[in-house]
Amino acid sequence: MISISSEANGEVKGTIYPNPSNETFKVELSKPSNITVYSLDGQQLLEYKNIGSVVFGEQLKAGVYLVKTGNTFYKIVKE
């Protein structure tokens, strides 16, 4: 599980779990925000706008990815 705390002025908090995962990841945020998933080479793979929670990852291959919310990146691992 990864705890999210970003956007100092707007304070978005939440979690990404499970991490690592062999199926899907769930993101739960304290208030709606944008979430973007990137490959390690910087390619944008998924984008969710103004959401409070989302389940994703079934379309991702095994590997390491970056999840961005606000100005902060979090590492997730798909096994």
C-alpha positions in Angstrom: 0.0 0.0 0.0 1.2 3.5 -0.8 -0.1 6.5 1.1 -0.8 9.6 -0.9 -0.3 13.1 0.5 0.2 15.9 -2.1 -0.9 19.3 -3.2 0.1 21.1 0.0 -2.5 23.8 -0.5 -5.3 21.5 -1.5 -4.1 18.5 0.5 -5.1 15.4 -1.4 -4.6 12.2 0.7 -5.3 8.6 -0.2 -4.0 5.2 -0.9 -2.9 3.0 -3.8 -3.2 -0.8 -3.1 -2.3 -3.6 -3.3 1.3 -2.8 -4.3 2.7 -4.9 -5.7 -0.3 -6.5 -7.5 -0.7 -9.3 -10.1 -4.1 -8.0 -11.2 -5.5 -4.6 -10.4 -4.7 -1.5 -8.3 -7.2 0.6 -6.4 -6.7 4.3 -5.8 -8.8 6.0 -3.2 -8.5 9.8 -2.7 -9.8 12.2 -0.1 -11.2 14.4 -2.8 -11.5 14.2 -6.6 -8.2 14.7 -8.5 -6.6 13.7 -11.7 -4.5 10.5 -11.9 -2.2 9.6 -14.7 -0.2 6.3 -15.1 3.1 6.4 -16.9 5.6 3.7 -18.1 9.2 4.2 -16.7 10.2 5.7 -20.1 7.6 8.5 -19.6 4.9 7.3 -21.9 1.4 8.2 -20.7 -0.7 4.9 -20.5 -3.8 5.8 -18.6 -5.5 9.0 -17.4 -8.4 9.5 -15.1 -9.8 13.1 -14.6 -11.5 14.4 -11.5 -12.0 11.0 -9.7 -12.2 10.0 -6.1 -11.5 6.4 -6.6 -10.7 4.0 -9.5 -9.6 0.4 -10.1 -7.1 0.0 -12.9 -4.3 -2.2 -14.1 -5.8 -5.2 -15.8 -4.5 -3.9 -19.1 -0.9 -3.3 -17.8 1.8 -5.9 -18.4 4.1 -7.0 -15.6 6.5 -4.2 -14.8 7.1 -1.0 -12.9 4.9 2.1 -13.5 4.5 5.6 -12.1 1.2 7.0 -10.9 0.9 10.8 -10.8 -1.5 12.7 -8.7 -1.0 16.4 -8.2 2.7 17.1 -8.6 3.8 13.8 -7.0 4.7 10.5 -8.5 4.3 7.1 -6.9 5.9 3.8 -8.0 3.7 0.7 -8.5 4.7 -2.8 -9.5 2.6 -5.2 -11.6 3.8 -8.7 -11.2 
